[in-house]
Amino acid sequence: MVLSAVSRPAIVRGASIFMLSALMCGTAMVPGFAQTKVVFSAPQTIGAFSQSVAAAASDDEAVARFYRDSDYAPIWTGPGQEARRSALLSALAGARAHGLPTNRYDPAQLIALAAAARTEGDRGRLDVTLTRALLDYAHDVQTGALEPGKVIPLIKREVPLRDRRANLEAFLAAEPVAFLKSLPPRSPAYAQLMRAKFELEAQVAAGGWGPKIAAASLKPGATGPAVIQMRDRLVALGYLSRSVTASYDGTISKAVQAFQTDMGLEANGVAVASTIDELNIGPKARLESVVVAMERERWMNIPRGDRHIWVNMTDFTAKIVDHGRVTFSTRSVIGALDKDRQTPEFSDEMEYMAINPSWNVPRSITTREYLPMMKRNAGAAGHLKIIDSRGRVVPRSAINFAKYTERSFPYSMRQPPSDSNALGLVKFMFPNQYNIYLHDTPSKSLFAREVRAFSHGCIRLGDPFDFAYALLAAQSDDPVGMFKSVLATGVETNLRLDVPLPVHLVYFTAYPSAKGRMEYRRDVYDRDAAIFRALQEAGVVLEARAG
């Protein structure tokens, strides 16, 4: 093998183009990236190269098998493979722009290893190291750097992992730069989040959005230093044109209202405590939310369905999305804040709606909540029927509740269809092992709350009938009449959807609106805080950029 180091890099040929891309896309150049060139000639000793490749790849079956099947041909260190190396190193140098742990595939270290290679064994080990870097980067940028269920057990999402060998074969068959650019999620939201990350990094570098508002709340008509602080904050955030007013006038009120809309707050133009709290959040905290949202988008790098249901828990809404456009939206109530009542995250398919449903009380609720009540008073929760293993109703007078424990209680409980049924008059079913579904509720007052986390885990809908009409419109010229005719019978009836509809139960505290403006929500379950800590532990580093 002949190894030479010269002043400019074939290993990063086209670096000037990458620099322009870096400025446009928020990628970061690696120190020394454009100062080292390594040129490899054909191996003189095939055996030594092959042996080192086999040893280096021995603990990765997909990589080891690929090299064996290709008779240990070099992927990166053969003659004419400079473009391949350049494309990979450029992508790795931009990994931080995606909020990824760049220490996993440090391009500067890879360049140093290439420059230090002296033997065929060095070269073989380097070839495998570059292959591993490609596959690690492809895994992370396609489907996330973390395993979600290990960070948050209630994230039940099936991450769409790609086959490692298939990724390697696809890379070798494609134009390298084009392949690497195709790896991140192609959703418009991901590109918008990436742009928001770049802008927030510039805000952090510039010192943030100014002083916090030194007031617990402010009302229209107020004057003084706190109003000026709020005015300046709204200007910095882009909700208000530059102004010298020192009073909380109509213009400021409209800006506050627009901000409240983007934060999911009650949009009345009055800066109550929750609005002040959100205004006082700085760009670093928003940047953390965006980085977590990018990781979540990678976990959901799947076809979501031209028509699908999108339930963002932090937004307390359920939406029907048709070809990227929200065509229906309703307020929702999600699981309560207790760990055992929080709503899990997963995707499934809605198959039918149950009209006039019975409520089959989950066993956990039966034994933990109702059994203790019935031990004290056998008539407690009298609206619920006691059911034996054969499905027969058992009179309470025939049961000695005191002799049973949570584990030994042999009965179930059911509430028949009625206006007062806990599920209301309709539930929307996507059968799943978590027993989660969307449904009506008689507790309508909860939808007026700003934070709506009160259920046992299922999603309650504020406008369930309208939701049903919107779903049935895809299969009926008279969806209202179809629904109401079944409802009027008072009989529990399953009405199937002609085409099952994807349902995505998600949890985004940062997400772009349809107009591309970033919206933020509160981390009600503290899930994003845990994910960001895990990203930091994995090696993700936030950076401040000069604007």
C-alpha positions in Angstrom: 0.0 0.0 0.0 1.2 3.5 -0.8 0.0 6.2 1.6 0.6 9.9 1.1 -0.6 13.1 2.8 -0.9 16.3 0.8 -2.1 19.8 1.5 -5.8 19.5 0.2 -8.2 16.6 0.8 -9.4 14.2 -1.8 -11.2 12.6 1.1 -13.3 15.7 1.3 -13.3 16.7 -2.4 -16.1 19.2 -3.0 -15.5 20.8 0.5 -16.4 24.2 -0.8 -19.8 22.9 -1.8 -20.2 21.4 1.6 -19.3 24.7 3.3 -22.1 26.4 1.4 -24.5 23.6 2.4 -23.3 24.0 5.9 -24.3 27.6 6.0 -27.7 26.8 4.4 -28.5 23.7 6.5 -26.9 24.5 9.8 -24.2 21.8 9.5 -20.9 22.3 11.3 -17.4 22.0 9.8 -15.0 19.8 11.8 -11.6 21.3 12.8 -9.0 20.0 10.4 -11.7 18.8 8.0 -10.4 20.7 5.1 -6.7 20.4 5.9 -6.0 16.7 5.4 -5.9 14.5 2.3 -5.4 10.7 2.3 -4.9 8.8 -1.0 -5.0 5.0 -1.0 -3.6 2.8 -3.6 -4.5 -0.8 -4.4 -3.6 -3.2 -1.6 -0.4 -5.1 -2.0 -1.2 -7.8 0.5 -4.8 -8.9 0.2 -4.5 -11.4 3.1 -3.4 -8.9 5.7 -6.2 -6.5 4.7 -8.8 -9.3 4.7 -7.7 -10.6 8.0 -7.9 -7.2 9.7 -11.3 -6.6 8.2 -12.6 -10.0 9.4 -11.3 -9.3 12.9 -12.6 -5.8 13.1 -16.1 -6.8 11.8 -16.4 -10.0 13.9 -18.8 -8.6 16.4 -21.3 -7.2 13.8 -22.8 -10.1 11.8 -24.4 -7.9 9.2 -21.1 -6.1 8.4 -19.0 -9.3 8.7 -21.3 -11.2 6.3 -21.2 -8.3 3.8 -17.4 -8.2 3.7 -17.3 -12.0 3.4 -19.8 -12.1 0.6 -17.9 -9.4 -1.3 -14.6 -11.3 -0.9 -13.3 -8.5 1.5 -13.3 -5.8 -1.2 -12.6 -2.4 0.3 -15.6 -0.1 0.6 -13.8 3.1 1.4 -10.0 2.6 1.1 -9.7 1.4 -2.4 -8.6 3.5 -5.4 -11.3 5.9 -6.7 -13.3 5.8 -3.5 -12.6 9.4 -2.5 -16.1 10.6 -3.4 -17.6 8.0 -1.1 -15.4 9.0 1.8 -16.0 12.7 1.2 -19.8 12.2 1.1 -19.7 10.3 4.4 -17.4 12.7 6.2 -19.5 15.6 5.1 -22.7 14.0 6.4 -21.0 13.1 9.7 -19.8 16.7 10.0 -23.4 17.8 9.8 -24.8 15.3 12.3 -24.9 18.0 15.0 -27.4 20.0 12.9 -29.8 17.0 13.4 -29.3 17.0 17.2 -27.4 13.7 17.0 -24.6 12.5 19.3 -21.6 13.2 17.1 -19.2 11.4 19.4 -20.5 8.2 17.9 -19.1 8.9 14.5 -16.5 11.7 15.0 -15.3 12.7 11.5 -12.2 14.4 12.8 -11.2 11.2 14.5 -11.9 9.3 11.3 -9.6 11.7 9.3 -6.9 11.2 12.0 -7.2 7.4 11.7 -6.9 7.7 7.9 -3.8 9.9 8.1 -2.2 7.5 10.6 -2.8 4.4 8.6 0.5 2.7 7.8 -0.2 -1.0 7.2 -2.7 -3.2 5.4 -4.0 -4.0 8.8 -4.6 -0.3 9.6 -6.3 0.0 6.3 -8.7 -2.9 6.9 -9.6 -1.6 10.4 -10.2 1.8 8.9 -12.5 0.4 6.2 -14.6 -1.3 8.8 -14.6 1.8 11.1 -16.0 3.9 8.2 -18.6 1.3 7.5 -19.7 1.2 11.1 -19.8 5.0 11.1 -22.1 5.0 8.0 -24.5 2.5 9.6 -24.5 4.1 13.0 -25.2 7.5 11.4 -27.9 6.0 9.1 -29.6 4.4 12.1 -29.6 7.5 14.2 -30.7 10.0 11.5 -33.4 7.7 10.1 -35.0 6.3 13.2 -33.4 8.0 16.2 -30.4 7.8 18.5 -32.4 6.5 21.5 -34.6 3.5 22.1 -37.8 5.3 23.2 -39.2 2.5 25.4 -36.0 2.4 27.4 -36.2 6.1 28.2 -40.0 6.3 28.7 -41.7 2.9 29.2 -45.1 4.4 28.2 -43.7 5.1 24.7 -44.9 2.0 23.1 -44.1 3.1 19.5 -42.6 0.5 17.2 -39.6 2.3 15.8 -39.2 1.5 12.0 -35.6 0.2 12.2 -33.9 -0.3 8.8 -31.9 -3.4 8.0 -28.2 -2.6 8.4 -27.0 -4.7 5.4 -29.8 -3.3 3.2 -28.7 0.2 4.1 -25.1 -0.6 3.2 -26.1 -2.2 -0.1 -28.4 0.8 -0.9 -25.5 3.2 -0.2 -23.1 1.4 -2.4 -25.6 1.2 -5.3 -26.5 4.9 -5.1 -24.8 8.2 -5.6 -23.3 8.7 -2.1 -24.3 12.3 -1.5 -27.9 11.8 -2.7 -28.2 8.6 -0.5 -27.0 10.3 2.6 -29.3 13.3 2.0 -32.2 10.9 1.7 -31.8 9.4 5.2 -33.4 11.9 7.5 -37.2 12.0 7.7 -38.8 13.6 4.7 -41.7 15.1 6.5 -42.1 18.9 6.2 -42.2 19.1 10.0 -38.6 17.7 10.3 -37.2 20.3 7.9 -39.1 23.0 9.8 -37.8 21.8 13.1 -34.3 21.7 11.8 -34.7 25.3 10.6 -36.1 26.3 14.1 -33.0 24.6 15.7 -30.7 26.8 13.6 -32.6 30.0 14.4 -32.8 29.2 18.2 -29.1 28.5 18.3 -28.5 32.0 16.8 -30.8 33.4 19.5 -28.9 31.7 22.2 -25.6 33.1 20.8 -27.2 36.6 20.7 -28.1 36.4 24.4 -31.7 35.4 24.2 -34.9 37.5 24.0 -34.1 40.1 26.6 -35.0 40.4 30.3 -37.8 38.3 31.8 -41.1 40.0 32.6 -41.0 40.9 36.3 -44.8 40.5 36.9 -47.0 37.6 37.9 -49.7 38.8 35.4 -50.6 41.8 33.4 -53.9 43.2 32.2 -54.8 45.5 29.2 -54.5 49.1 30.3 -51.5 48.4 32.6 -48.3 50.6 32.4 -44.8 50.5 33.7 -41.5 48.6 33.4 -43.1 45.1 33.3 -45.3 46.2 30.3 -42.1 47.4 28.5 -40.4 44.1 29.2 -43.4 42.3 27.8 -43.5 44.6 24.8 -39.8 44.0 24.1 -40.2 40.3 24.6 -43.0 40.2 22.0 -40.9 42.2 19.6 -38.0 39.8 20.0 -40.2 36.8 19.5 -41.7 38.3 16.3 -45.2 38.9 17.5 -45.0 42.7 17.6 -43.4 45.4 15.4 -40.9 47.7 17.1 -42.8 50.1 19.4 -42.1 52.7 22.1 -45.4 52.4 23.8 -45.3 51.8 27.6 -48.9 50.9 28.0 -50.7 47.6 27.5 -52.8 48.8 24.5 -54.8 47.0 21.9 -51.8 46.3 19.7 -50.0 44.6 22.5 -53.2 42.7 23.4 -53.4 41.3 19.8 -49.8 40.3 20.0 -50.4 38.5 23.3 -53.4 36.8 21.8 -51.3 35.5 18.8 -48.6 34.3 21.2 -51.3 32.5 23.3 -52.6 30.8 20.2 -49.2 29.4 19.3 -48.6 28.2 22.9 -52.0 26.5 23.2 -53.2 28.9 25.8 -56.6 30.5 26.2 -56.3 33.2 23.5 -57.9 36.2 25.1 -55.1 38.8 25.0 -54.8 38.9 28.8 -51.3 38.1 30.1 -52.3 35.8 33.0 -49.8 33.8 35.0 -49.6 30.9 32.5 -49.0 33.4 29.6 -46.2 35.2 31.5 -44.6 31.9 32.3 -44.5 30.9 28.6 -43.2 34.4 27.6 -40.4 34.1 30.1 -39.1 30.8 28.6 -35.8 31.4 26.9 -34.4 30.2 23.6 -32.3 27.5 25.2 -35.3 25.7 26.7 -37.2 26.0 23.4 -34.1 24.6 21.6 -34.2 21.6 23.9 -37.9 21.0 23.0 -37.0 21.3 19.3 -34.1 18.8 19.6 -36.4 16.3 21.3 -39.1 16.9 18.7 -36.6 16.0 16.0 -35.8 12.8 17.7 -39.5 12.0 18.0 -39.9 12.7 14.3 -37.2 10.1 13.6 -39.0 7.6 15.7 -42.1 8.3 13.6 -40.2 8.1 10.2 -43.1 6.1 8.7 -45.9 6.6 6.2 -48.6 8.2 8.4 -51.5 7.7 5.9 -52.9 10.2 3.4 -55.8 10.4 5.9 -55.1 9.8 9.5 -56.0 10.8 13.1 -53.4 12.8 15.0 -53.8 13.1 18.8 -51.1 15.3 20.2 -51.4 14.9 24.0 -49.6 18.1 24.9 -52.0 20.0 22.7 -55.1 18.4 24.2 -56.6 18.0 20.7 -57.6 15.2 18.3 -57.4 16.0 14.6 -58.3 14.4 11.3 -55.6 15.1 8.7 -56.3 14.8 5.0 -53.2 15.0 2.7 -51.4 17.1 5.1 -54.3 19.5 5.9 -56.3 19.4 9.2 -59.9 19.0 8.2 -61.3 18.5 11.6 -60.2 19.3 15.2 -61.7 18.9 18.6 -60.5 19.4 22.2 -59.5 16.3 24.1 -58.9 15.1 27.6 -55.9 12.8 28.1 -54.7 10.5 31.0 -54.1 12.1 34.4 -50.6 13.0 35.6 -50.3 9.9 37.8 -47.9 7.5 36.3 -50.5 4.7 36.2 -53.0 6.9 34.4 -50.9 8.6 31.7 -51.8 7.9 28.1 -49.2 5.8 26.2 -47.8 6.8 22.9 -48.3 4.4 19.9 -49.8 4.2 16.4 -52.6 1.8 15.3 -55.6 1.7 13.0 -59.1 2.7 13.9 -61.5 0.0 12.7 -64.9 0.9 14.0 -67.0 3.1 16.3 -69.2 1.6 19.0 -72.5 3.6 19.3 -74.4 3.4 22.5 -71.4 1.6 24.1 -71.3 -0.3 27.4 -68.4 0.5 29.6 -66.5 -2.7 30.5 -64.6 -1.3 33.5 -60.9 -2.2 33.3 -59.9 -4.6 36.0 -57.4 -2.2 37.5 -60.2 0.3 38.1 -62.5 -2.4 39.4 -60.2 -3.8 42.0 -58.2 -0.7 43.0 -61.0 1.9 43.0 -64.4 0.2 43.2 -63.7 -2.9 45.3 -62.5 -0.9 48.4 -65.7 1.3 48.1 -67.9 -1.8 47.9 -66.2 -3.3 50.9 -67.3 -0.3 52.9 -70.7 -0.1 51.2 -72.0 -2.9 49.0 -74.3 -0.4 47.2 -71.4 1.9 46.2 -71.0 2.6 42.5 -74.6 1.4 42.0 -74.7 2.5 38.4 -72.3 -0.4 37.6 -73.4 -4.0 37.3 -71.4 -6.9 38.7 -70.7 -9.6 36.1 -69.5 -13.2 36.8 -67.2 -15.3 34.6 -70.2 -16.5 32.5 -71.4 -13.0 31.7 -74.3 -13.1 34.1 -75.4 -10.1 36.3 -74.9 -11.0 40.0 -76.9 -9.1 42.7 -74.7 -7.3 45.2 -76.5 -8.9 48.0 -75.1 -12.3 47.0 -71.5 -11.1 47.2 -69.3 -10.8 50.4 -67.0 -8.1 49.1 -64.9 -8.1 52.3 -63.4 -11.6 51.7 -61.8 -10.6 48.3 -58.5 -8.9 47.5 -57.4 -7.2 44.3 -56.1 -10.5 43.0 -58.9 -12.8 44.1 -61.9 -10.7 43.2 -63.7 -13.0 40.6 -66.1 -10.5 39.1 -66.0 -7.8 36.5 -68.1 -4.6 36.3 -70.0 -3.1 33.4 -72.1 0.1 32.9 -74.9 -0.4 30.3 -75.5 2.2 27.5 -77.0 5.5 28.7 -76.5 9.2 28.5 -74.6 9.0 31.8 -72.3 6.2 30.7 -68.6 6.9 31.3 -67.9 6.5 27.6 -70.8 8.8 26.6 -72.7 7.6 23.5 -69.9 6.7 21.2 -66.3 5.3 21.4 -63.8 5.0 18.5 -62.0 1.7 18.5 -58.5 0.8 17.3 -58.1 -2.5 19.3 -54.8 -2.6 21.1 -53.2 -4.3 24.1 -53.2 -1.1 26.1 -57.1 -0.8 26.1 -56.8 2.8 24.9 -59.5 4.4 22.6 -61.2 7.7 21.9 -64.6 8.3 23.3 -67.4 10.6 24.3 -67.9 11.6 27.9 -70.7 13.1 30.1 -68.1 15.2 31.9 -68.2 18.1 29.5 -67.0 20.8 31.9 -63.4 19.5 31.7 -63.0 20.7 28.1 -63.1 24.3 29.3 -59.8 23.7 31.3 -56.5 24.8 29.8 -54.7 21.7 30.9 -56.9 18.7 30.4 -55.3 15.6 32.0 -58.0 13.8 33.9 -58.8 10.4 32.4 -57.6 6.9 33.2 -55.6 6.9 30.0 -58.2 6.9 27.2 -58.8 10.1 25.1 -62.0 11.9 25.7 -63.3 14.0 22.8 -65.1 17.4 23.1 -67.1 17.0 19.9 -67.5 13.2 19.5 -70.6 13.3 17.3 -69.0 15.8 14.8 -65.8 13.6 14.9 -68.0 10.6 14.0 -69.7 12.6 11.1 -66.3 13.6 9.7 -65.1 9.9 9.8 -68.3 8.6 8.2 -68.3 11.3 5.5 -65.7 9.2 3.7 -68.2 6.3 3.2 -71.7 7.9 3.3 -73.5 10.7 1.5 -75.5 11.2 4.7 -73.0 10.7 7.6 -75.2 12.5 10.1 -78.3 10.5 9.2 -76.3 7.2 9.3 -75.0 7.9 12.8 -78.2 9.3 14.3 -80.3 6.3 13.0 -78.1 3.9 14.9 -77.9 6.2 18.0 -81.7 6.4 18.1 -82.0 2.6 18.7 -80.3 2.8 22.0 -78.7 -0.5 21.2 -75.0 -1.1 21.4 -73.9 -1.3 17.8 -70.5 -1.4 16.1 -70.3 0.7 12.9 -67.2 -0.3 10.9 -65.1 2.1 8.8 -64.9 0.9 5.2 -61.2 1.8 5.3 -59.3 1.5 8.6 -57.8 4.8 9.5 -54.3 5.2 11.0 -54.3 6.7 14.5 -51.2 8.3 16.0 -51.1 9.1 19.7 -48.1 11.5 19.9 -46.5 13.8 22.4 -44.8 16.9 20.9 -44.0 20.0 22.9 -42.6 21.7 19.8 -44.2 21.4 16.4 -44.7 23.7 13.4 -48.1 24.9 12.5 -49.7 24.5 9.1 -48.2 28.0 8.3 -44.8 26.9 9.4 -44.7 28.9 12.6 -43.3 27.0 15.6 -45.8 26.2 18.3 -44.8 25.0 21.8 -46.7 23.2 24.5 -46.1 22.3 28.2 -44.3 19.1 29.0 -47.2 17.9 31.2 -45.9 14.3 31.7 -42.2 15.4 32.0 -41.4 13.0 29.1 -39.5 15.4 27.0 -37.3 16.5 29.9 -36.3 12.8 30.4 -35.7 12.3 26.6 -33.4 15.4 26.5 -31.4 14.1 29.5 -31.0 10.8 27.7 -29.9 12.6 24.5 -27.3 14.5 26.5 -26.1 11.3 28.1 -25.8 9.8 24.6 -23.5 12.7 23.6 -25.8 15.3 22.1 -24.4 18.8 22.6 -26.3 22.0 21.9 -24.4 24.7 20.2 -24.8 28.5 20.0 -24.4 29.9 16.5 -23.5 33.4 15.5 -26.4 34.9 13.6 
